[in-house]
Amino acid sequence: MPPSRQLLPTVTAKRSRAQGCQYFVDDEGNRLPSVTSVLNATKPWEDRQALARWRQRVGPAAAQQISGKASRRGTLTHKQVKQYLLGEEQPCPDAALPYWESLQSVLRDIDQVRLVESTVFHYDLGYAGQVDCVANYQDVACILDWKTSDRPKQSMAQLRDHPLQLAAYCGAVNHTYAAEGIHLRSAMLAVALPDQPAEVFWFSPDILREYWQQWQARLEQFKRRR
C-alpha cells in the first residue's frame, strides 16, 4: 500500500541551458543555476582525474554505453518510485525491476509524503534544484533521494558529491516552504542494488550541517567563475 500523502503546493518551473549550465526558471522569469550544474562545474580535481582514468581504462565507447545504461535505469527507477509515492503505481519495466525490488525495504518505512520530484528555489543564495522526495522516513521528516548502483557504496566517502546535493536540496526546501512551517534538518539517501536490499545512508542534523557548509563553499566558488 502506498504511503499517506499531505502534498505541499508545487512550484512551476522550466529548464534552460546556457554556457553548459542548466538553469531553472520560475514563473516570474527568475533564472537560477541547478544544484547538479554547480557541483559539476566545481568538481574537485581528484574526482575529475578518477573519471578520466576510468574512461581511459574501459575505452570511450564502453564508457558511453555504461553511462547511458546507468542513466536509463536511474530514470526508470525514479519514475517507478514517483508513481508509487503518488498512488499511481504501474508495472515496473524490466530494466528497473531489480532496483525497484531493492527499494522495497526502504519504501515500507516512508509515510506522510509532502513532495515528489518537485522544483525548489533558494532565492537568497541563488540556486535551484529538483528534489526526489520530502516525507517521513521512520517517523522523521526529511529529504529523500534515490540512486542506483551495481555495487554497494559502503561508506559516505564513496558517495562523492551526493551528500552536498542533499544538503543543498534541504536548504532550498526550507527556503521555498518556510511559510508552510517546513524546517527539515535530516536526509536519507537510498542506493538501490540488484539482488539485495537498498543501502541506506542517514544524515543526522549535525552531519547534514557539515555538508551544508561545504555546499555553500562550492556555490561561492561557482559564482566567482561566472
LUMDRENMI-816841 format. One record per residue: residue in one letter; chain; x negated, y, z negated of N, C-alpha, C in turn. Coordinates in steps of 0.02 Angstrom, whole numbers, m for minus. Atoms other than C-alpha are relative to their C-alpha. Layout:
BEGIN
SITE  residuo  cadena     n.u     n.v     n.w    ca.u    ca.v    ca.w     c.u     c.v     c.w
SITE        A       A       X       Y       Z       X       Y       Z       X       Y       Z
...
//
This chain:
BEGIN
SITE  residuo  cadena     n.u     n.v     n.w    ca.u    ca.v    ca.w     c.u     c.v     c.w
SITE        M       A     m42     m60       0       0       0       0     m44      62       0
SITE        P       A      40     m62      m2     m71     172      47       7      38     m66
SITE        P       A      m3     m39      62    m110     290     m98      52      55       4
SITE        S       A     m47     m56       2       7     428    m154     m34      62      30
SITE        R       A      26     m60     m33     m12     597     m68      33      62     m28
SITE        Q       A     m23     m67      19       2     776    m128     m39      49      43
SITE        L       A      42     m34     m49     m63     861      28       1      76      m8
SITE        L       A       7     m73      m1    m129    1038      25      13      26      70
SITE        P       A      m8     m29     m68     m90    1157     169     m66      m2      38
SITE        T       A      61       5     m39    m214    1131     309     m17      67      33
SITE        V       A      25     m61     m32    m319    1268     390      m9     m14      74
SITE        T       A       7       7     m72    m305    1288     578     m67      26      23
SITE        A       A      66     m22     m24    m473    1297     666     m15     m33      67
SITE        K       A      24      27     m63    m552    1272     835     m76      m7      m4
SITE        R       A      73       9      m3    m728    1216     878     m27      35      61
SITE        S       A      35     m30     m57    m851    1307     989     m74     m15      m8
SITE        R       A      73      11       2   m1034    1288    1035     m35      60      32
SITE        A       A      42     m54     m27   m1168    1418    1065     m72     m11     m23
SITE        Q       A      70       8      15   m1357    1402    1073     m15     m64     m39
SITE        G       A      11      65      31   m1349    1219    1024      30      m9     m69
SITE        C       A     m30       2      67   m1247    1255     867      75      m7       6
SITE        Q       A     m73       7       2   m1069    1200     829      29      49     m52
SITE        Y       A     m34     m48      44    m952    1329     752      73     m20      m9
SITE        F       A     m72       4      11    m778    1326     676      27      71       3
SITE        V       A     m31     m66      m9    m665    1472     724      70      m2     m29
SITE        D       A     m66      m1      30    m514    1517     618      50      40      41
SITE        D       A     m53     m34     m38    m350    1597     673     m14      74      11
SITE        E       A      16     m70      m7    m422    1771     648     m63      13      41
SITE        G       A      59      m7     m41    m572    1737     758     m66      m2     m37
SITE        N       A      62       6      38    m698    1717     618     m36     m64      20
SITE        R       A      38      57     m24    m836    1602     680     m57     m15     m48
SITE        L       A      51      19      49    m943    1508     554     m34     m65      22
SITE        P       A      36      60     m20   m1078    1376     586      21     m61     m42
SITE        S       A     m19      61      35   m1039    1196     541     m55     m24     m46
SITE        V       A      47      28      48   m1122    1108     396     m51     m45      37
SITE        T       A      45      46     m34   m1194     975     512     m50      37      43
SITE        S       A      46     m39     m42   m1269    1105     629     m53      33     m43
SITE        V       A      48     m31      45   m1351    1195     483     m52     m52     m22
SITE        L       A      46      51      23   m1426    1033     419     m45     m26      56
SITE        N       A      41      23     m57   m1484     977     592     m54      51      17
SITE        A       A      47     m53     m18   m1567    1145     625     m56       9     m51
SITE        T       A      50      m9      53   m1660    1141     459     m26     m67     m25
SITE        K       A      22      67      20   m1702     955     454     m74       1     m16
SITE        P       A      71       0      18   m1867     926     364     m43     m34      53
SITE        W       A      47      26     m51   m2019     889     472      m8     m76      m7
SITE        E       A       9      71      10   m2039     717     393      58     m40      31
SITE        D       A     m58      34     m28   m1862     667     445      m3       2      77
SITE        R       A       5      m5     m73   m1891     730     622     m53     m49      27
SITE        Q       A      53      45     m20   m2052     631     634      22     m73      m4
SITE        A       A     m24      68       8   m1969     473     569      48     m19      57
SITE        L       A     m46      12     m55   m1832     489     701     m38      m8      66
SITE        A       A      40       4     m62   m1961     519     838     m37     m66       4
SITE        R       A      36      65       0   m2061     365     785      48     m57      15
SITE        W       A     m50      53     m14   m1903     259     787      18      m2      74
SITE        R       A     m17      m3     m72   m1857     318     962     m58     m27      43
SITE        Q       A      58      24     m38   m2033     282    1022      m6     m76      m7
SITE        R       A       8      71      12   m2032     109     943      51     m42      39
SITE        V       A     m52      40     m34   m1866      50    1017       8      18      73
SITE        G       A      m7     m22     m69   m1876     149    1179      60      46       8
SITE        P       A     m54     m48      m8   m1765     292    1241      68     m31      17
SITE        A       A     m64      30     m21   m1633     181    1323      32     m37     m59
SITE        A       A     m27      37      57   m1614      67    1171      23      48     m56
SITE        A       A     m18     m48      52   m1611     217    1053      67      33      16
SITE        Q       A     m63     m30     m21   m1470     296    1153      57     m49      m9
SITE        Q       A     m52      51       6   m1373     133    1155      18     m11     m73
SITE        I       A     m11      12      72   m1394     105     967      38      59     m30
SITE        S       A     m32     m60      27   m1346     285     927      73       6      23
SITE        G       A     m68      m3     m27   m1194     277    1041      46     m50     m33
SITE        K       A     m40      51      33   m1133     116     964      17      20     m72
SITE        A       A     m11     m22      69   m1154     185     788      52      57      m2
SITE        S       A     m47     m56      m2   m1060     344     836      71     m25      13
SITE        R       A     m67      26     m17    m914     246     912      31     m36     m59
SITE        R       A     m28      37      57    m895     130     763      18      47     m57
SITE        G       A     m15     m49      52    m903     279     645      65      37      15
SITE        T       A     m61     m36     m20    m768     372     742      61     m44      m9
SITE        L       A     m56      46       6    m655     219     748      16     m15     m73
SITE        T       A     m11      14      71    m679     182     563      32      60     m35
SITE        H       A     m30     m60      29    m641     362     515      74       6      20
SITE        K       A     m69      m4     m23    m483     357     620      44     m49     m37
SITE        Q       A     m39      51      35    m425     196     537      12      20     m72
SITE        V       A      m7     m23      69    m456     266     363      50      57      m4
SITE        K       A     m46     m57      m1    m366     427     407      72     m23       6
SITE        Q       A     m69      25      m9    m212     333     468      25     m33     m63
SITE        Y       A     m19      34      62    m211     228     311      18      50     m55
SITE        L       A     m11     m48      53    m225     376     193      62      42      11
SITE        L       A     m60     m39     m16     m84     466     283      62     m43       8
SITE        G       A     m57      46      m5      28     312     283      19     m16      71
SITE        E       A     m13      12     m71      12     289     471     m42     m57      27
SITE        E       A      48      53     m18     m91     129     474      20     m37      64
SITE        Q       A      m7      36     m63    m114      46     643     m48     m60       0
SITE        P       A      48      55      m5    m201    m117     694     m70      27      11
SITE        C       A      69     m24      m3    m388     m96     674     m36     m26      62
SITE        P       A      39      23     m57    m497    m102     831     m55     m48     m22
SITE        D       A      50      51      17    m619    m248     834     m67      31     m20
SITE        A       A      65     m31      14    m771    m132     835      m5      29     m70
SITE        A       A       0     m30      67    m719     m54     670      20     m49     m55
SITE        L       A     m30      47      49    m645    m208     585     m48     m19     m56
SITE        P       A      44      17      57    m800    m262     485      m9      56     m49
SITE        Y       A      11     m57      44    m820     m87     416      65      19     m36
SITE        W       A     m65     m11      31    m634     m65     382      10     m50     m57
SITE        E       A      m6      51      53    m636    m229     284     m47      15     m58
SITE        S       A      49     m17      52    m791    m171     190      27      54     m47
SITE        L       A     m25     m56      39    m700     m14     131      60     m17     m44
SITE        Q       A     m59      17      39    m553    m108      54     m13       6     m75
SITE        S       A      17      m4      71    m643    m117    m114       0      71     m26
SITE        V       A       0     m71      19    m654      73    m114      70      29       5
SITE        L       A     m65     m31     m13    m484     117     m43      51     m17     m54
SITE        R       A     m48      18      52    m391      24    m181      m7      44     m62
SITE        D       A      11     m43      58    m464     146    m308      14      74      15
SITE        I       A     m15     m69     m20    m405     302    m214      74      16     m10
SITE        D       A     m70     m21      10    m247     398    m260       3      76       4
SITE        Q       A     m13     m72      m2    m169     572    m250     m43      34      54
SITE        V       A      35     m29     m57    m237     615     m79      22      71      11
SITE        R       A     m16     m70      m8    m247     803     m53     m17      26      70
SITE        L       A      21     m19     m67    m341     824     112     m29     m60      36
SITE        V       A      29      53     m41    m388     708     255     m26      31      65
SITE        E       A      32     m28     m60    m511     762     391      25      71      15
SITE        S       A     m24     m69      m4    m473     945     362     m58      49       2
SITE        T       A      51     m52      m5    m572    1101     405       4      47     m60
SITE        V       A       3     m46      57    m630    1211     262     m53      53      16
SITE        F       A      44     m57     m13    m715    1382     266     m26      28     m66
SITE        H       A      28     m37      57    m833    1464     142     m21      68      28
SITE        Y       A      13     m66     m30    m822    1646     195     m55      38     m36
SITE        D       A      50     m38      37    m933    1713      57     m71     m20      21
SITE        L       A      67      24     m18   m1082    1603     104      m9      m7      76
SITE        G       A       5       0     m73   m1040    1594     290     m12     m68      32
SITE        Y       A       4      64     m33   m1015    1413     340      69     m34      m2
SITE        A       A     m63      37      m1    m876    1288     378     m15     m73      15
SITE        G       A      10      71     m14    m851    1101     398      66     m37      m3
SITE        Q       A     m60      43       2    m729     958     411     m11     m55     m52
SITE        V       A       7      48      56    m710     859     250      40     m63      15
SITE        D       A     m34      63     m12    m665     675     262      62      m7     m43
SITE        C       A     m57      11      45    m553     670     109     m11      36     m66
SITE        V       A      m2     m23      70    m507     754     m55      54     m41     m33
SITE        A       A     m48      44      34    m423     634    m175     m28     m18     m69
SITE        N       A      25      28      62    m438     548    m342     m33     m68      15
SITE        Y       A      33      65      m3    m565     407    m348     m12     m23     m71
SITE        Q       A       2      25      70    m549     303    m506      20      55     m48
SITE        D       A     m33     m51      41    m442     444    m576     m39      66      m6
SITE        V       A      37     m63       1    m570     582    m543       9      36      67
SITE        A       A      m8     m39     m62    m530     719    m415     m69      16      28
SITE        C       A      66      m9     m29    m675     730    m293       3       3      76
SITE        I       A      11       5     m72    m741     745    m116     m16     m73      16
SITE        L       A      15      68     m21    m743     577     m25     m26       2      71
SITE        D       A      29       2     m66    m848     535     126     m14     m72      19
SITE        W       A      10      68     m25    m862     379     235     m57      m1      50
SITE        K       A      53      13     m48   m1016     317     326       0     m74      17
SITE        T       A       8      70     m18   m1051     156     420     m74     m14      11
SITE        S       A      70      19      m8   m1216      62     423      m5     m76       7
SITE        D       A      12      72      m6   m1284    m109     470     m39     m28     m60
SITE        R       A      39      21      58   m1394    m113     314      14      45     m60
SITE        P       A     m11     m41      60   m1371     m54     134     m52      55      m5
SITE        K       A      46     m55      10   m1449     113      91     m41      m9     m64
SITE        Q       A      33      21      62   m1493      52     m86     m16      57     m48
SITE        S       A      15     m56      45   m1536     225    m154      22      65      32
SITE        M       A     m20     m66     m26   m1484     407    m138     m54      29      44
SITE        A       A      55     m26     m41   m1656     444     m65       8     m20      73
SITE        Q       A      m9      25     m68   m1607     342      88      60      33      35
SITE        L       A     m58     m33     m30   m1452     449     117     m19      63      38
SITE        R       A      26     m59     m35   m1560     591     185      42      62     m16
SITE        D       A     m36     m63      11   m1451     747     208      73      m9     m20
SITE        H       A     m71      10      15   m1283     667     169      20      30     m68
SITE        P       A     m20     m32      63   m1283     723     m15       7      76       5
SITE        L       A      m6     m72     m10   m1313     903      40      65      16      36
SITE        Q       A     m63      m8     m36   m1167     884     159      59      m2     m48
SITE        L       A     m53       6      50   m1056     828      15       4      62     m44
SITE        A       A       1     m59      42   m1110     974     m93      28      61      38
SITE        A       A     m25     m55     m40   m1075    1096      49      76      m4       7
SITE        Y       A     m72       8      m7    m901    1024      76      36      15     m65
SITE        C       A     m31     m13      66    m864    1031    m110       6      75     m11
SITE        G       A      m3     m73       9    m908    1216    m115      51      32      46
SITE        A       A     m47     m29     m47    m804    1253      40      72     m17     m19
SITE        V       A     m68      18      23    m652    1158     m26      20      44     m58
SITE        N       A     m15     m42      58    m661    1253    m190      13      72      21
SITE        H       A     m10     m69     m24    m675    1418     m95      66       6      37
SITE        T       A     m61      m3     m40    m534    1379      27      63      m5     m41
SITE        Y       A     m60      15      38    m413    1317    m104      m3      25     m72
SITE        A       A       5     m29      67    m458    1425    m254      69      21     m25
SITE        A       A     m67     m24      21    m281    1498    m255      45     m57     m21
SITE        E       A     m39      60      20    m211    1321    m271     m27     m33     m63
SITE        G       A      28      28      62    m317    1291    m426     m47     m59      10
SITE        I       A      46      55     m13    m436    1169    m342     m70      19     m22
SITE        H       A      69     m10      22    m605    1156    m427     m33     m68      m8
SITE        L       A      32      66       0    m697     997    m381     m71       6     m25
SITE        R       A      68      m1      27    m859     951    m468     m37     m65      14
SITE        S       A      30      65     m12    m892     772    m410      12     m22      72
SITE        A       A      m7      26     m68    m910     673    m249     m17     m74       1
SITE        M       A      14      71     m10    m915     494    m187     m14     m12      74
SITE        L       A      17      20     m68   m1000     426     m31       4     m75       4
SITE        A       A      m7      72     m10    m947     254      30     m33     m19      66
SITE        V       A      35      24     m60   m1061     164     153      30     m68      18
SITE        A       A     m31      62     m21    m962      31     246     m51     m45      34
SITE        L       A      49      48     m25   m1063    m126     285      35     m63      26
SITE        P       A     m32      62     m24   m1020    m280     389     m11     m58     m48
SITE        D       A       3      62      39    m980    m437     290     m16       9     m74
SITE        Q       A       8     m10      72    m994    m359     117      36      63     m21
SITE        P       A     m35     m60      24    m907    m231       7     m42      63      11
SITE        A       A      34     m64     m12    m949     m49      38     m45      19     m58
SITE        E       A      46     m26      50   m1095      28     m52      27      68     m23
SITE        V       A     m29     m61      27   m1035     167    m167     m53      41     m37
SITE        F       A      45     m46      34   m1137     318    m219      43      54     m33
SITE        W       A     m39     m48      39   m1062     426    m356     m44      60     m19
SITE        F       A      36     m62      15   m1116     608    m376      35      36     m57
SITE        S       A     m28     m34      58   m1082     674    m550      m9      75       7
SITE        P       A       7     m73      m5   m1066     862    m580     m73      23      m3
SITE        D       A      70     m21       6   m1249     877    m633     m39     m16      64
SITE        I       A      35      20     m61   m1313     782    m480      23      43      58
SITE        L       A     m27     m39     m56   m1198     874    m360     m24      72      m4
SITE        R       A      25     m68       9   m1255    1040    m433     m71       8      28
SITE        E       A      68      m2     m27   m1435     999    m387       1       2      76
SITE        Y       A      m5       0     m73   m1386     960    m209      32      64      26
SITE        W       A     m29     m64     m19   m1282    1119    m202     m55      54       5
SITE        Q       A      56     m47      m3   m1439    1219    m240     m43     m12      62
SITE        Q       A      39      16     m60   m1533    1127    m103      37      21      64
SITE        W       A     m39     m21     m58   m1391    1159      19      m4      75      11
SITE        Q       A       4     m72      m7   m1393    1345     m17     m68      22      28
SITE        A       A      67     m16     m26   m1581    1349      17      m4     m15      75
SITE        R       A       0      18     m71   m1556    1260     184      42      49      40
SITE        L       A     m43     m49     m33   m1415    1380     229     m36      66      10
SITE        E       A      38     m61      m6   m1526    1530     195     m55      m7      52
SITE        Q       A      51      13     m50   m1663    1452     299      30       4      71
SITE        F       A     m35      m2     m64   m1538    1430     442      15      72      21
SITE        K       A     m18     m69     m15   m1483    1612     431     m62      41      21
SITE        R       A      61     m37     m17   m1662    1675     438     m23     m14      71
SITE        R       A      22      20     m67   m1690    1582     601      45      28      55
SITE        R       A     m47     m24     m50   m1538    1658     687     m12      73      18
//
